Amino acid sequence: MVLEHAVLEVVPAQETAFEEAFAAAKTLISAAAGFRSLHLARCVENPNRYLLLVEWEQLEDHTIGFRGSAAYQEWRSLLHHFYDPFPTVEHYESRVTIR
Amino acid sequence: MVLEHAVLEVVPAQETAFEEAFAAAKTLISAAAGFRSLHLARCVENPNRYLLLVEWEQLEDHTIGFRGSAAYQEWRSLLHHFYDPFPTVEHYESRVTIR
């Protein structure tokens, strides 16, 4: 399992439109092969900042599978114009979990 | 529920010592009032970078309760010297979850 991580800086005053677009876009990613879970959250201290966390079965499910898909082109056109600057996307492997 | 988020830049070559210190420190935070869950993960692209996610029942359980506790002083002395620069800690409220 690998965790995709991105901090999304949404153009100020476009937060509501972004959340509406995300509601439409989310099924594009959740239908991808290797998708495990998704969490979108909004920053308390900086309300135009969002955190996107997506669990994938393996790294390539995101970097090759999803990003190489037709669904990703639709995801891009729905969401990418909200970001300024464009986010850095990284991947993380679990070390410690306490529940 | 609120999610504490920090990207931790660990001094290069101190990753193993950091993970060992974290294993000792984790019970300090998991015993705090309002603690819900913790996830520590290591970056694939930048292996001296870690992601810390902690769920709290409410913001003040972290910012006032934990940070004002004796346990936090111990947490600091175990962990803070590994970070360069010192991390920005922010809090996020959930918007979308898919499991």
N, CA and C atoms of all chains as a GROMACS GRO file, in nm:
protein
  594
    1MET      N    1   0.083  -0.119   0.000
    1MET     CA    2   0.000   0.000   0.000
    1MET      C    3   0.087   0.125   0.000
    2VAL      N    4   0.045   0.226  -0.075
    2VAL     CA    5   0.118   0.353  -0.079
    2VAL      C    6   0.018   0.467  -0.069
    3LEU      N    7   0.059   0.575   0.000
    3LEU     CA    8  -0.030   0.689   0.021
    3LEU      C    9   0.014   0.804  -0.066
    4GLU      N   10  -0.072   0.846  -0.158
    4GLU     CA   11  -0.050   0.968  -0.236
    4GLU      C   12  -0.085   1.088  -0.149
    5HIS      N   13   0.001   1.190  -0.151
    5HIS     CA   14  -0.017   1.309  -0.066
    5HIS      C   15   0.000   1.434  -0.149
    6ALA      N   16  -0.096   1.524  -0.140
    6ALA     CA   17  -0.083   1.654  -0.206
    6ALA      C   18  -0.153   1.760  -0.122
    7VAL      N   19  -0.086   1.873  -0.105
    7VAL     CA   20  -0.149   1.991  -0.045
    7VAL      C   21  -0.190   2.081  -0.161
    8LEU      N   22  -0.320   2.107  -0.168
    8LEU     CA   23  -0.377   2.178  -0.282
    8LEU      C   24  -0.407   2.323  -0.244
    9GLU      N   25  -0.344   2.417  -0.311
    9GLU     CA   26  -0.370   2.559  -0.288
    9GLU      C   27  -0.474   2.602  -0.390
   10VAL      N   28  -0.596   2.624  -0.343
   10VAL     CA   29  -0.705   2.662  -0.432
   10VAL      C   30  -0.710   2.814  -0.442
   11VAL      N   31  -0.731   2.864  -0.562
   11VAL     CA   32  -0.741   3.009  -0.584
   11VAL      C   33  -0.846   3.066  -0.487
   12PRO      N   34  -0.810   3.168  -0.408
   12PRO     CA   35  -0.904   3.222  -0.311
   12PRO      C   36  -1.038   3.261  -0.375
   13ALA      N   37  -1.144   3.234  -0.301
   13ALA     CA   38  -1.283   3.259  -0.341
   13ALA      C   39  -1.336   3.154  -0.437
   14GLN      N   40  -1.252   3.056  -0.474
   14GLN     CA   41  -1.301   2.946  -0.560
   14GLN      C   42  -1.318   2.816  -0.481
   15GLU      N   43  -1.317   2.824  -0.349
   15GLU     CA   44  -1.326   2.703  -0.268
   15GLU      C   45  -1.457   2.627  -0.291
   16THR      N   46  -1.568   2.699  -0.297
   16THR     CA   47  -1.697   2.631  -0.314
   16THR      C   48  -1.705   2.564  -0.451
   17ALA      N   49  -1.660   2.634  -0.554
   17ALA     CA   50  -1.660   2.576  -0.689
   17ALA      C   51  -1.567   2.456  -0.695
   18PHE      N   52  -1.454   2.464  -0.627
   18PHE     CA   53  -1.361   2.351  -0.622
   18PHE      C   54  -1.428   2.231  -0.555
   19GLU      N   55  -1.493   2.252  -0.442
   19GLU     CA   56  -1.556   2.139  -0.372
   19GLU      C   57  -1.667   2.077  -0.457
   20GLU      N   58  -1.739   2.159  -0.532
   20GLU     CA   59  -1.843   2.106  -0.621
   20GLU      C   60  -1.780   2.025  -0.735
   21ALA      N   61  -1.672   2.077  -0.791
   21ALA     CA   62  -1.603   2.004  -0.899
   21ALA      C   63  -1.544   1.874  -0.845
   22PHE      N   64  -1.493   1.878  -0.723
   22PHE     CA   65  -1.435   1.757  -0.664
   22PHE      C   66  -1.543   1.651  -0.644
   23ALA      N   67  -1.661   1.693  -0.604
   23ALA     CA   68  -1.772   1.598  -0.585
   23ALA      C   69  -1.804   1.526  -0.716
   24ALA      N   70  -1.788   1.597  -0.827
   24ALA     CA   71  -1.811   1.535  -0.958
   24ALA      C   72  -1.692   1.449  -1.000
   25ALA      N   73  -1.572   1.489  -0.961
   25ALA     CA   74  -1.450   1.421  -1.008
   25ALA      C   75  -1.417   1.296  -0.927
   26LYS      N   76  -1.465   1.286  -0.807
   26LYS     CA   77  -1.415   1.182  -0.716
   26LYS      C   78  -1.440   1.040  -0.767
   27THR      N   79  -1.548   1.020  -0.841
   27THR     CA   80  -1.574   0.885  -0.891
   27THR      C   81  -1.476   0.846  -1.002
   28LEU      N   82  -1.412   0.945  -1.064
   28LEU     CA   83  -1.311   0.914  -1.166
   28LEU      C   84  -1.192   0.843  -1.104
   29ILE      N   85  -1.154   0.887  -0.983
   29ILE     CA   86  -1.037   0.827  -0.918
   29ILE      C   87  -1.076   0.701  -0.841
   30SER      N   88  -1.194   0.701  -0.781
   30SER     CA   89  -1.231   0.585  -0.699
   30SER      C   90  -1.260   0.461  -0.784
   31ALA      N   91  -1.282   0.481  -0.914
   31ALA     CA   92  -1.306   0.368  -1.004
   31ALA      C   93  -1.176   0.313  -1.061
   32ALA      N   94  -1.063   0.378  -1.035
   32ALA     CA   95  -0.935   0.335  -1.094
   32ALA      C   96  -0.887   0.204  -1.033
   33ALA      N   97  -0.818   0.125  -1.112
   33ALA     CA   98  -0.760   0.000  -1.062
   33ALA      C   99  -0.658   0.032  -0.953
   34GLY      N  100  -0.665  -0.041  -0.842
   34GLY     CA  101  -0.570  -0.022  -0.734
   34GLY      C  102  -0.610   0.086  -0.635
   35PHE      N  103  -0.719   0.157  -0.661
   35PHE     CA  104  -0.766   0.259  -0.565
   35PHE      C  105  -0.814   0.191  -0.438
   36ARG      N  106  -0.774   0.248  -0.323
   36ARG     CA  107  -0.817   0.191  -0.194
   36ARG      C  108  -0.904   0.287  -0.112
   37SER      N  109  -0.863   0.412  -0.102
   37SER     CA  110  -0.943   0.507  -0.024
   37SER      C  111  -0.901   0.648  -0.061
   38LEU      N  112  -0.983   0.745  -0.025
   38LEU     CA  113  -0.956   0.886  -0.052
   38LEU      C  114  -1.004   0.970   0.065
   39HIS      N  115  -0.926   1.075   0.093
   39HIS     CA  116  -0.968   1.171   0.195
   39HIS      C  117  -0.932   1.310   0.146
   40LEU      N  118  -1.032   1.397   0.138
   40LEU     CA  119  -1.009   1.538   0.110
   40LEU      C  120  -1.049   1.616   0.234
   41ALA      N  121  -0.960   1.705   0.279
   41ALA     CA  122  -0.988   1.783   0.400
   41ALA      C  123  -0.944   1.927   0.376
   42ARG      N  124  -1.005   2.018   0.453
   42ARG     CA  125  -0.981   2.162   0.435
   42ARG      C  126  -0.908   2.218   0.556
   43CYS      N  127  -0.810   2.303   0.530
   43CYS     CA  128  -0.722   2.354   0.636
   43CYS      C  129  -0.795   2.455   0.725
   44VAL      N  130  -0.781   2.438   0.855
   44VAL     CA  131  -0.842   2.529   0.951
   44VAL      C  132  -0.772   2.665   0.946
   45GLU      N  133  -0.640   2.665   0.941
   45GLU     CA  134  -0.562   2.788   0.950
   45GLU      C  135  -0.558   2.865   0.817
   46ASN      N  136  -0.570   2.794   0.705
   46ASN     CA  137  -0.565   2.855   0.571
   46ASN      C  138  -0.678   2.794   0.488
   47PRO      N  139  -0.796   2.854   0.489
   47PRO     CA  140  -0.914   2.787   0.433
   47PRO      C  141  -0.913   2.766   0.281
   48ASN      N  142  -0.816   2.823   0.210
   48ASN     CA  143  -0.810   2.791   0.067
   48ASN      C  144  -0.709   2.677   0.040
   49ARG      N  145  -0.663   2.615   0.147
   49ARG     CA  146  -0.570   2.502   0.136
   49ARG      C  147  -0.644   2.372   0.168
   50TYR      N  148  -0.621   2.271   0.084
   50TYR     CA  149  -0.684   2.140   0.104
   50TYR      C  150  -0.575   2.033   0.106
   51LEU      N  151  -0.607   1.925   0.175
   51LEU     CA  152  -0.518   1.809   0.181
   51LEU      C  153  -0.586   1.694   0.109
   52LEU      N  154  -0.515   1.636   0.012
   52LEU     CA  155  -0.567   1.519  -0.059
   52LEU      C  156  -0.480   1.399  -0.026
   53LEU      N  157  -0.542   1.296   0.026
   53LEU     CA  158  -0.473   1.170   0.058
   53LEU      C  159  -0.546   1.058  -0.015
   54VAL      N  160  -0.472   0.981  -0.093
   54VAL     CA  161  -0.531   0.869  -0.166
   54VAL      C  162  -0.446   0.745  -0.142
   55GLU      N  163  -0.507   0.640  -0.095
   55GLU     CA  164  -0.437   0.512  -0.079
   55GLU      C  165  -0.451   0.429  -0.207
   56TRP      N  166  -0.335   0.380  -0.253
   56TRP     CA  167  -0.330   0.292  -0.370
   56TRP      C  168  -0.267   0.159  -0.330
   57GLU      N  169  -0.305   0.054  -0.400
   57GLU     CA  170  -0.245  -0.076  -0.370
   57GLU      C  171  -0.095  -0.073  -0.393
   58GLN      N  172  -0.052  -0.010  -0.504
   58GLN     CA  173   0.091   0.008  -0.527
   58GLN      C  174   0.114   0.139  -0.604
   59LEU      N  175   0.236   0.189  -0.597
   59LEU     CA  176   0.272   0.319  -0.655
   59LEU      C  177   0.227   0.333  -0.800
   60GLU      N  178   0.250   0.228  -0.879
   60GLU     CA  179   0.223   0.235  -1.023
   60GLU      C  180   0.073   0.244  -1.055
   61ASP      N  181  -0.011   0.201  -0.959
   61ASP     CA  182  -0.155   0.218  -0.982
   61ASP      C  183  -0.190   0.366  -0.999
   62HIS      N  184  -0.115   0.451  -0.928
   62HIS     CA  185  -0.135   0.595  -0.942
   62HIS      C  186  -0.054   0.653  -1.058
   63THR      N  187   0.078   0.628  -1.054
   63THR     CA  188   0.168   0.701  -1.144
   63THR      C  189   0.156   0.656  -1.289
   64ILE      N  190   0.124   0.529  -1.309
   64ILE     CA  191   0.112   0.478  -1.446
   64ILE      C  192  -0.035   0.453  -1.480
   65GLY      N  193  -0.103   0.376  -1.394
   65GLY     CA  194  -0.241   0.338  -1.423
   65GLY      C  195  -0.335   0.458  -1.431
   66PHE      N  196  -0.350   0.529  -1.320
   66PHE     CA  197  -0.447   0.640  -1.321
   66PHE      C  198  -0.400   0.754  -1.410
   67ARG      N  199  -0.272   0.794  -1.394
   67ARG     CA  200  -0.227   0.910  -1.473
   67ARG      C  201  -0.224   0.882  -1.622
   68GLY      N  202  -0.219   0.756  -1.661
   68GLY     CA  203  -0.220   0.721  -1.803
   68GLY      C  204  -0.359   0.697  -1.858
   69SER      N  205  -0.461   0.717  -1.779
   69SER     CA  206  -0.598   0.680  -1.818
   69SER      C  207  -0.674   0.798  -1.879
   70ALA      N  208  -0.780   0.764  -1.950
   70ALA     CA  209  -0.871   0.867  -2.001
   70ALA      C  210  -0.940   0.939  -1.885
   71ALA      N  211  -0.967   0.866  -1.777
   71ALA     CA  212  -1.032   0.928  -1.661
   71ALA      C  213  -0.946   1.040  -1.604
   72TYR      N  214  -0.813   1.024  -1.611
   72TYR     CA  215  -0.725   1.128  -1.557
   72TYR      C  216  -0.735   1.257  -1.638
   73GLN      N  217  -0.755   1.245  -1.769
   73GLN     CA  218  -0.772   1.365  -1.851
   73GLN      C  219  -0.897   1.442  -1.808
   74GLU      N  220  -1.000   1.366  -1.773
   74GLU     CA  221  -1.124   1.430  -1.728
   74GLU      C  222  -1.102   1.493  -1.588
   75TRP      N  223  -1.031   1.418  -1.501
   75TRP     CA  224  -0.996   1.468  -1.367
   75TRP      C  225  -0.920   1.600  -1.379
   76ARG      N  226  -0.821   1.603  -1.466
   76ARG     CA  227  -0.741   1.724  -1.488
   76ARG      C  228  -0.829   1.842  -1.529
   77SER      N  229  -0.916   1.816  -1.626
   77SER     CA  230  -0.994   1.930  -1.679
   77SER      C  231  -1.095   1.979  -1.577
   78LEU      N  232  -1.140   1.892  -1.487
   78LEU     CA  233  -1.232   1.935  -1.382
   78LEU      C  234  -1.162   2.012  -1.271
   79LEU      N  235  -1.038   1.973  -1.238
   79LEU     CA  236  -0.977   2.019  -1.112
   79LEU      C  237  -0.853   2.107  -1.126
   80HIS      N  238  -0.769   2.083  -1.224
   80HIS     CA  239  -0.637   2.144  -1.220
   80HIS      C  240  -0.639   2.297  -1.230
   81HIS      N  241  -0.741   2.353  -1.292
   81HIS     CA  242  -0.745   2.499  -1.306
   81HIS      C  243  -0.774   2.571  -1.174
   82PHE      N  244  -0.811   2.495  -1.069
   82PHE     CA  245  -0.832   2.558  -0.938
   82PHE      C  246  -0.702   2.580  -0.862
   83TYR      N  247  -0.592   2.517  -0.902
   83TYR     CA  248  -0.470   2.516  -0.821
   83TYR      C  249  -0.372   2.625  -0.862
   84ASP      N  250  -0.324   2.699  -0.761
   84ASP     CA  251  -0.220   2.800  -0.786
   84ASP      C  252  -0.138   2.816  -0.658
   85PRO      N  253  -0.013   2.769  -0.658
   85PRO     CA  254   0.059   2.701  -0.766
   85PRO      C  255   0.012   2.556  -0.785
   86PHE      N  256   0.060   2.492  -0.889
   86PHE     CA  257   0.027   2.352  -0.910
   86PHE      C  258   0.093   2.269  -0.799
   87PRO      N  259   0.019   2.176  -0.741
   87PRO     CA  260   0.072   2.105  -0.624
   87PRO      C  261   0.185   2.007  -0.656
   88THR      N  262   0.268   1.986  -0.554
   88THR     CA  263   0.367   1.878  -0.557
   88THR      C  264   0.299   1.753  -0.502
   89VAL      N  265   0.304   1.647  -0.579
   89VAL     CA  266   0.244   1.521  -0.536
   89VAL      C  267   0.356   1.425  -0.499
   90GLU      N  268   0.346   1.368  -0.378
   90GLU     CA  269   0.445   1.269  -0.334
   90GLU      C  270   0.373   1.146  -0.282
   91HIS      N  271   0.452   1.044  -0.256
   91HIS     CA  272   0.397   0.916  -0.209
   91HIS      C  273   0.467   0.874  -0.081
   92TYR      N  274   0.392   0.814   0.009
   92TYR     CA  275   0.444   0.776   0.140
   92TYR      C  276   0.412   0.631   0.170
   93GLU      N  277   0.507   0.568   0.239
   93GLU     CA  278   0.489   0.429   0.284
   93GLU      C  279   0.475   0.428   0.436
   94SER      N  280   0.381   0.350   0.484
   94SER     CA  281   0.347   0.351   0.626
   94SER      C  282   0.463   0.302   0.713
   95ARG      N  283   0.483   0.369   0.826
   95ARG     CA  284   0.582   0.326   0.925
   95ARG      C  285   0.516   0.290   1.058
   96VAL      N  286   0.428   0.376   1.106
   96VAL     CA  287   0.362   0.354   1.236
   96VAL      C  288   0.214   0.388   1.220
   97THR      N  289   0.128   0.300   1.266
   97THR     CA  290  -0.015   0.328   1.270
   97THR      C  291  -0.067   0.292   1.408
   98ILE      N  292  -0.141   0.385   1.470
   98ILE     CA  293  -0.208   0.360   1.597
   98ILE      C  294  -0.355   0.398   1.578
   99ARG      N  295  -0.442   0.304   1.606
   99ARG     CA  296  -0.587   0.333   1.596
   99ARG      C  297  -0.658   0.296   1.726
  100MET      N  298  -1.415   1.605   1.475
  100MET     CA  299  -1.284   1.546   1.452
  100MET      C  300  -1.198   1.642   1.369
  101VAL      N  301  -1.069   1.648   1.403
  101VAL     CA  302  -0.977   1.733   1.328
  101VAL      C  303  -0.848   1.655   1.305
  102LEU      N  304  -0.787   1.677   1.190
  102LEU     CA  305  -0.666   1.605   1.152
  102LEU      C  306  -0.546   1.698   1.162
  103GLU      N  307  -0.453   1.664   1.251
  103GLU     CA  308  -0.324   1.735   1.258
  103GLU      C  309  -0.236   1.683   1.145
  104HIS      N  310  -0.167   1.775   1.077
  104HIS     CA  311  -0.086   1.740   0.960
  104HIS      C  312   0.050   1.808   0.970
  105ALA      N  313   0.156   1.732   0.959
  105ALA     CA  314   0.290   1.790   0.954
  105ALA      C  315   0.378   1.707   0.862
  106VAL      N  316   0.454   1.775   0.777
  106VAL     CA  317   0.558   1.710   0.697
  106VAL      C  318   0.689   1.735   0.771
  107LEU      N  319   0.754   1.627   0.810
  107LEU     CA  320   0.872   1.633   0.895
  107LEU      C  321   0.997   1.610   0.811
  108GLU      N  322   1.086   1.709   0.810
  108GLU     CA  323   1.212   1.695   0.738
  108GLU      C  324   1.316   1.650   0.840
  109VAL      N  325   1.356   1.525   0.832
  109VAL     CA  326   1.453   1.471   0.927
  109VAL      C  327   1.594   1.491   0.872
  110VAL      N  328   1.684   1.531   0.960
  110VAL     CA  329   1.823   1.553   0.920
  110VAL      C  330   1.873   1.426   0.849
  111PRO      N  331   1.929   1.439   0.728
  111PRO     CA  332   1.973   1.321   0.653
  111PRO      C  333   2.068   1.233   0.735
  112ALA      N  334   2.052   1.103   0.720
  112ALA     CA  335   2.129   0.999   0.789
  112ALA      C  336   2.082   0.976   0.932
  113GLN      N  337   1.981   1.053   0.977
  113GLN     CA  338   1.927   1.031   1.112
  113GLN      C  339   1.790   0.963   1.108
  114GLU      N  340   1.753   0.908   0.991
  114GLU     CA  341   1.620   0.850   0.978
  114GLU      C  342   1.598   0.732   1.073
  115THR      N  343   1.697   0.644   1.084
  115THR     CA  344   1.680   0.526   1.170
  115THR      C  345   1.668   0.568   1.316
  116ALA      N  346   1.752   0.662   1.359
  116ALA     CA  347   1.745   0.711   1.497
  116ALA      C  348   1.611   0.780   1.522
  117PHE      N  349   1.562   0.854   1.423
  117PHE     CA  350   1.431   0.919   1.436
  117PHE      C  351   1.321   0.814   1.453
  118GLU      N  352   1.324   0.710   1.370
  118GLU     CA  353   1.218   0.608   1.380
  118GLU      C  354   1.223   0.536   1.515
  119GLU      N  355   1.342   0.514   1.567
  119GLU     CA  356   1.354   0.452   1.699
  119GLU      C  357   1.300   0.545   1.808
  120ALA      N  358   1.334   0.674   1.798
  120ALA     CA  359   1.283   0.770   1.896
  120ALA      C  360   1.131   0.782   1.887
  121PHE      N  361   1.081   0.776   1.764
  121PHE     CA  362   0.936   0.786   1.746
  121PHE      C  363   0.865   0.666   1.811
  122ALA      N  364   0.925   0.549   1.799
  122ALA     CA  365   0.866   0.429   1.860
  122ALA      C  366   0.855   0.445   2.011
  123ALA      N  367   0.951   0.517   2.070
  123ALA     CA  368   0.946   0.543   2.215
  123ALA      C  369   0.846   0.655   2.247
  124ALA      N  370   0.835   0.752   2.156
  124ALA     CA  371   0.753   0.870   2.184
  124ALA      C  372   0.604   0.848   2.157
  125LYS      N  373   0.570   0.751   2.076
  125LYS     CA  374   0.432   0.744   2.027
  125LYS      C  375   0.329   0.724   2.138
  126THR      N  376   0.367   0.656   2.246
  126THR     CA  377   0.269   0.635   2.353
  126THR      C  378   0.241   0.764   2.430
  127LEU      N  379   0.333   0.862   2.421
  127LEU     CA  380   0.308   0.991   2.485
  127LEU      C  381   0.189   1.062   2.422
  128ILE      N  382   0.178   1.050   2.290
  128ILE     CA  383   0.068   1.119   2.221
  128ILE      C  384  -0.059   1.034   2.223
  129SER      N  385  -0.044   0.903   2.211
  129SER     CA  386  -0.164   0.818   2.202
  129SER      C  387  -0.238   0.812   2.336
  130ALA      N  388  -0.171   0.848   2.445
  130ALA     CA  389  -0.235   0.850   2.577
  130ALA      C  390  -0.304   0.983   2.606
  131ALA      N  391  -0.287   1.081   2.516
  131ALA     CA  392  -0.343   1.214   2.542
  131ALA      C  393  -0.495   1.213   2.530
  132ALA      N  394  -0.560   1.298   2.608
  132ALA     CA  395  -0.705   1.312   2.600
  132ALA      C  396  -0.743   1.361   2.461
  133GLY      N  397  -0.844   1.299   2.399
  133GLY     CA  398  -0.890   1.341   2.268
  133GLY      C  399  -0.816   1.279   2.152
  134PHE      N  400  -0.712   1.201   2.180
  134PHE     CA  401  -0.638   1.133   2.072
  134PHE      C  402  -0.727   1.028   2.008
  135ARG      N  403  -0.725   1.023   1.873
  135ARG     CA  404  -0.807   0.923   1.803
  135ARG      C  405  -0.724   0.823   1.724
  136SER      N  406  -0.626   0.873   1.648
  136SER     CA  407  -0.542   0.782   1.569
  136SER      C  408  -0.416   0.855   1.526
  137LEU      N  409  -0.318   0.779   1.484
  137LEU     CA  410  -0.189   0.835   1.438
  137LEU      C  411  -0.140   0.754   1.319
  138HIS      N  412  -0.078   0.827   1.225
  138HIS     CA  413  -0.014   0.760   1.112
  138HIS      C  414   0.117   0.832   1.082
  139LEU      N  415   0.227   0.758   1.086
  139LEU     CA  416   0.356   0.810   1.044
  139LEU      C  417   0.397   0.733   0.919
  140ALA      N  418   0.436   0.807   0.814
  140ALA     CA  419   0.474   0.743   0.689
  140ALA      C  420   0.597   0.812   0.633
  141ARG      N  421   0.672   0.739   0.551
  141ARG     CA  422   0.800   0.788   0.497
  141ARG      C  423   0.787   0.811   0.347
  142CYS      N  424   0.844   0.921   0.300
  142CYS     CA  425   0.829   0.961   0.161
  142CYS      C  426   0.912   0.872   0.067
  143VAL      N  427   0.849   0.828  -0.040
  143VAL     CA  428   0.917   0.746  -0.140
  143VAL      C  429   1.019   0.830  -0.216
  144GLU      N  430   0.981   0.951  -0.256
  144GLU     CA  431   1.066   1.034  -0.341
  144GLU      C  432   1.178   1.102  -0.262
  145ASN      N  433   1.155   1.130  -0.134
  145ASN     CA  434   1.253   1.199  -0.048
  145ASN      C  435   1.258   1.126   0.086
  146PRO      N  436   1.347   1.027   0.099
  146PRO     CA  437   1.340   0.937   0.214
  146PRO      C  438   1.370   0.999   0.350
  147ASN      N  439   1.416   1.123   0.355
  147ASN     CA  440   1.432   1.186   0.487
  147ASN      C  441   1.309   1.271   0.523
  148ARG      N  442   1.205   1.258   0.445
  148ARG     CA  443   1.080   1.330   0.470
  148ARG      C  444   0.974   1.232   0.522
  149TYR      N  445   0.906   1.273   0.627
  149TYR     CA  446   0.800   1.190   0.688
  149TYR      C  447   0.671   1.271   0.694
  150LEU      N  448   0.562   1.199   0.691
  150LEU     CA  449   0.429   1.260   0.706
  150LEU      C  450   0.371   1.213   0.838
  151LEU      N  451   0.330   1.307   0.921
  151LEU     CA  452   0.264   1.274   1.047
  151LEU      C  453   0.120   1.323   1.040
  152LEU      N  454   0.028   1.230   1.061
  152LEU     CA  455  -0.115   1.260   1.064
  152LEU      C  456  -0.170   1.211   1.197
  153VAL      N  457  -0.234   1.298   1.270
  153VAL     CA  458  -0.293   1.260   1.399
  153VAL      C  459  -0.437   1.310   1.403
  154GLU      N  460  -0.529   1.219   1.429
  154GLU     CA  461  -0.669   1.258   1.445
  154GLU      C  462  -0.697   1.289   1.592
  155TRP      N  463  -0.762   1.404   1.615
  155TRP     CA  464  -0.803   1.448   1.748
  155TRP      C  465  -0.954   1.467   1.749
  156GLU      N  466  -1.012   1.449   1.867
  156GLU     CA  467  -1.158   1.471   1.876
  156GLU      C  468  -1.191   1.616   1.844
  157GLN      N  469  -1.109   1.709   1.898
  157GLN     CA  470  -1.127   1.850   1.862
  157GLN      C  471  -0.992   1.921   1.864
  158LEU      N  472  -0.988   2.036   1.796
  158LEU     CA  473  -0.863   2.110   1.777
  158LEU      C  474  -0.789   2.133   1.909
  159GLU      N  475  -0.862   2.172   2.014
  159GLU     CA  476  -0.800   2.209   2.141
  159GLU      C  477  -0.738   2.090   2.213
  160ASP      N  478  -0.782   1.968   2.179
  160ASP     CA  479  -0.717   1.851   2.239
  160ASP      C  480  -0.569   1.848   2.201
  161HIS      N  481  -0.537   1.897   2.081
  161HIS     CA  482  -0.398   1.905   2.038
  161HIS      C  483  -0.333   2.036   2.085
  162THR      N  484  -0.396   2.148   2.048
  162THR     CA  485  -0.327   2.277   2.063
  162THR      C  486  -0.316   2.322   2.209
  163ILE      N  487  -0.412   2.284   2.290
  163ILE     CA  488  -0.409   2.324   2.432
  163ILE      C  489  -0.376   2.203   2.520
  164GLY      N  490  -0.454   2.094   2.502
  164GLY     CA  491  -0.437   1.978   2.590
  164GLY      C  492  -0.300   1.915   2.576
  165PHE      N  493  -0.268   1.863   2.458
  165PHE     CA  494  -0.141   1.793   2.442
  165PHE      C  495  -0.022   1.888   2.453
  166ARG      N  496  -0.029   2.000   2.382
  166ARG     CA  497   0.087   2.092   2.384
  166ARG      C  498   0.110   2.155   2.522
  167GLY      N  499   0.009   2.156   2.605
  167GLY     CA  500   0.025   2.211   2.739
  167GLY      C  501   0.063   2.106   2.843
  168SER      N  502   0.085   1.983   2.801
  168SER     CA  503   0.105   1.873   2.896
  168SER      C  504   0.254   1.847   2.922
  169ALA      N  505   0.279   1.778   3.033
  169ALA     CA  506   0.414   1.732   3.063
  169ALA      C  507   0.461   1.632   2.957
  170ALA      N  508   0.368   1.550   2.906
  170ALA     CA  509   0.403   1.452   2.802
  170ALA      C  510   0.460   1.520   2.678
  171TYR      N  511   0.408   1.640   2.646
  171TYR     CA  512   0.458   1.712   2.528
  171TYR      C  513   0.603   1.755   2.546
  172GLN      N  514   0.641   1.791   2.668
  172GLN     CA  515   0.781   1.828   2.693
  172GLN      C  516   0.873   1.708   2.666
  173GLU      N  517   0.824   1.589   2.700
  173GLU     CA  518   0.903   1.468   2.675
  173GLU      C  519   0.906   1.436   2.524
  174TRP      N  520   0.791   1.451   2.460
  174TRP     CA  521   0.780   1.435   2.314
  174TRP      C  522   0.878   1.528   2.243
  175ARG      N  523   0.881   1.654   2.285
  175ARG     CA  524   0.973   1.752   2.226
  175ARG      C  525   1.118   1.708   2.240
  176SER      N  526   1.155   1.666   2.360
  176SER     CA  527   1.296   1.634   2.383
  176SER      C  528   1.336   1.507   2.308
  177LEU      N  529   1.240   1.418   2.287
  177LEU     CA  530   1.272   1.297   2.210
  177LEU      C  531   1.283   1.324   2.060
  178LEU      N  532   1.202   1.415   2.007
  178LEU     CA  533   1.184   1.423   1.862
  178LEU      C  534   1.230   1.553   1.795
  179HIS      N  535   1.216   1.666   1.861
  179HIS     CA  536   1.230   1.792   1.787
  179HIS      C  537   1.370   1.815   1.732
  180HIS      N  538   1.471   1.759   1.794
  180HIS     CA  539   1.608   1.782   1.746
  180HIS      C  540   1.636   1.711   1.613
  181PHE      N  541   1.545   1.622   1.569
  181PHE     CA  542   1.564   1.556   1.440
  181PHE      C  543   1.520   1.643   1.322
  182TYR      N  544   1.445   1.750   1.346
  182TYR     CA  545   1.381   1.824   1.238
  182TYR      C  546   1.464   1.944   1.194
  183ASP      N  547   1.481   1.959   1.063
  183ASP     CA  548   1.548   2.075   1.007
  183ASP      C  549   1.497   2.096   0.865
  184PRO      N  550   1.416   2.202   0.842
  184PRO     CA  551   1.370   2.302   0.939
  184PRO      C  552   1.260   2.247   1.029
  185PHE      N  553   1.224   2.326   1.129
  185PHE     CA  554   1.116   2.284   1.217
  185PHE      C  555   0.985   2.285   1.137
  186PRO      N  556   0.903   2.181   1.151
  186PRO     CA  557   0.785   2.169   1.064
  186PRO      C  558   0.674   2.269   1.094
  187THR      N  559   0.598   2.298   0.991
  187THR     CA  560   0.473   2.371   1.006
  187THR      C  561   0.363   2.270   1.035
  188VAL      N  562   0.292   2.291   1.143
  188VAL     CA  563   0.183   2.202   1.180
  188VAL      C  564   0.051   2.272   1.151
  189GLU      N  565  -0.036   2.205   1.078
  189GLU     CA  566  -0.167   2.261   1.049
  189GLU      C  567  -0.275   2.158   1.081
  190HIS      N  568  -0.399   2.203   1.076
  190HIS     CA  569  -0.513   2.117   1.109
  190HIS      C  570  -0.614   2.120   0.995
  191TYR      N  571  -0.674   2.007   0.971
  191TYR     CA  572  -0.767   1.993   0.858
  191TYR      C  573  -0.899   1.931   0.904
  192GLU      N  574  -1.006   1.980   0.841
  192GLU     CA  575  -1.139   1.925   0.868
  192GLU      C  576  -1.186   1.848   0.745
  193SER      N  577  -1.243   1.733   0.769
  193SER     CA  578  -1.279   1.643   0.660
  193SER      C  579  -1.387   1.702   0.569
  194ARG      N  580  -1.369   1.683   0.439
  194ARG     CA  581  -1.470   1.723   0.341
  194ARG      C  582  -1.525   1.602   0.266
  195VAL      N  583  -1.438   1.514   0.218
  195VAL     CA  584  -1.482   1.398   0.140
  195VAL      C  585  -1.402   1.276   0.186
  196THR      N  586  -1.471   1.168   0.213
  196THR     CA  587  -1.405   1.042   0.245
  196THR      C  588  -1.466   0.931   0.161
  197ILE      N  589  -1.381   0.854   0.096
  197ILE     CA  590  -1.427   0.735   0.020
  197ILE      C  591  -1.345   0.617   0.070
  198ARG      N  592  -1.411   0.512   0.113
  198ARG     CA  593  -1.341   0.391   0.160
  198ARG      C  594  -1.396   0.269   0.089
   0.00000   0.00000   0.00000
